[in-house]
């Protein structure tokens, strides 16, 4: 019984994250999509990925992704979006702009009004070890 419960909880958690992705994927794909190589980190609707700046490293310990997007949104708008969207995708909020899920940490940074008055969004996804 002691071994079955944690396995059951993990299985149900994985199924719920999968269901959330299936529900949100059409909406997010039509609005902003996902960062390349991120495994499902959504791009805030109203921002465009700056693919030429993105970097993805696959290591035995896990992947490292650095990606950027730009758009005419405030820090507040971006933080509000991720505060709502990421928990639905299984991410747990651990601090301002910091999220954790299944052995990975996601850091979100926003520089407001940098590129021709557009804000720059930077995400860093790395193993949590």
C-alpha positions as CSV (number, residue, x, y, z in Angstrom):
1,X,0.0,0.0,0.0
2,X,2.8,2.4,0.9
3,X,4.4,1.9,-2.6
4,X,1.2,2.0,-4.5
5,X,0.0,5.4,-3.3
6,X,3.1,7.5,-4.4
7,X,3.0,5.7,-7.8
8,X,-0.7,6.4,-8.2
9,X,-0.3,10.0,-7.3
10,X,2.6,10.4,-9.8
11,X,0.6,8.7,-12.5
12,X,-2.5,10.8,-11.9
13,X,-0.3,14.0,-11.8
14,X,1.2,13.1,-15.2
15,X,-2.2,12.4,-16.6
16,X,-3.5,15.7,-15.4
17,X,-0.6,17.6,-16.9
18,X,-1.1,15.8,-20.2
19,X,-4.8,16.6,-20.1
20,X,-4.0,20.3,-19.4
21,X,-1.6,20.3,-22.3
22,X,-4.2,18.8,-24.6
23,X,-6.8,21.3,-23.6
24,X,-4.5,24.4,-23.7
25,X,-2.4,23.4,-26.8
26,X,-4.9,24.5,-29.4
27,X,-5.5,27.8,-27.6
28,X,-1.9,28.6,-27.0
29,X,-0.8,27.5,-30.5
30,X,-3.3,29.8,-32.1
31,X,-2.3,32.7,-29.8
32,X,1.4,32.5,-29.2
33,X,2.6,28.9,-29.4
34,X,5.5,27.4,-27.4
35,X,9.2,28.2,-27.2
36,X,11.3,26.0,-29.5
37,X,12.9,23.1,-27.6
38,X,11.2,24.0,-24.3
39,X,8.9,21.0,-24.1
40,X,5.8,23.1,-23.9
41,X,6.6,26.5,-22.3
42,X,4.0,28.8,-23.8
43,X,4.9,32.1,-25.5
44,X,2.8,34.9,-24.1
45,X,0.1,35.9,-26.7
46,X,1.1,39.2,-28.2
47,X,4.9,38.3,-28.2
48,X,6.9,36.7,-30.9
49,X,9.8,34.3,-30.3
50,X,13.2,35.6,-31.3
51,X,14.4,32.2,-32.6
52,X,17.8,33.5,-33.7
53,X,18.7,34.1,-30.0
54,X,17.5,30.8,-28.6
55,X,19.9,28.1,-27.4
56,X,19.1,24.5,-26.5
57,X,21.6,22.1,-24.9
58,X,20.8,18.5,-24.1
59,X,22.9,17.0,-21.4
60,X,22.7,13.7,-19.4
61,X,21.5,15.7,-16.4
62,X,18.7,17.3,-18.5
63,X,18.2,20.0,-21.0
64,X,19.1,23.7,-20.8
65,X,17.0,26.1,-22.8
66,X,17.4,29.8,-23.2
67,X,14.8,31.5,-25.3
68,X,13.6,35.0,-26.0
69,X,10.4,36.7,-27.2
70,X,9.5,40.4,-27.8
71,X,6.3,42.3,-27.9
72,X,4.4,45.4,-26.6
73,X,3.4,44.0,-23.2
74,X,4.2,45.2,-19.7
75,X,6.0,43.1,-17.1
76,X,2.7,42.9,-15.2
77,X,0.9,41.4,-18.3
78,X,3.6,38.8,-18.8
79,X,3.8,37.8,-15.1
80,X,0.0,37.6,-14.9
81,X,-0.1,35.3,-18.0
82,X,2.6,32.9,-16.6
83,X,1.1,33.0,-13.1
84,X,-2.2,31.6,-14.7
85,X,-0.9,29.4,-17.5
86,X,2.1,27.6,-16.0
87,X,0.3,26.1,-12.9
88,X,-2.3,24.6,-15.4
89,X,0.7,22.9,-17.1
90,X,2.0,21.4,-13.9
91,X,4.5,24.1,-12.9
92,X,4.7,25.1,-9.3
93,X,5.4,28.7,-8.4
94,X,8.5,28.9,-6.1
95,X,9.2,32.7,-6.3
96,X,8.7,35.7,-8.6
97,X,9.4,34.5,-12.1
98,X,10.5,31.0,-10.8
99,X,8.7,27.8,-11.4
100,X,9.6,24.1,-10.9
101,X,8.2,20.9,-12.5
102,X,9.4,17.3,-12.7
103,X,13.1,18.0,-12.1
104,X,13.3,21.3,-14.0
105,X,13.4,24.9,-13.0
106,X,12.0,27.7,-15.2
107,X,13.1,31.3,-14.7
108,X,11.3,34.1,-16.5
109,X,12.8,37.6,-16.9
110,X,11.2,40.6,-18.5
111,X,13.0,43.7,-19.7
112,X,10.4,46.4,-20.4
113,X,10.6,48.8,-23.3
114,X,14.0,47.7,-24.6
115,X,13.9,47.0,-28.3
116,X,12.1,49.9,-30.1
117,X,9.8,50.2,-27.0
118,X,9.1,46.5,-27.1
119,X,9.6,44.4,-24.0
120,X,12.0,41.4,-24.1
121,X,11.0,38.2,-22.4
122,X,13.8,35.7,-21.5
123,X,13.2,32.2,-20.3
124,X,15.8,29.8,-18.9
125,X,14.9,26.2,-18.4
126,X,17.4,24.0,-16.6
127,X,17.7,20.9,-14.4
128,X,16.8,21.5,-10.8
129,X,19.9,19.7,-9.4
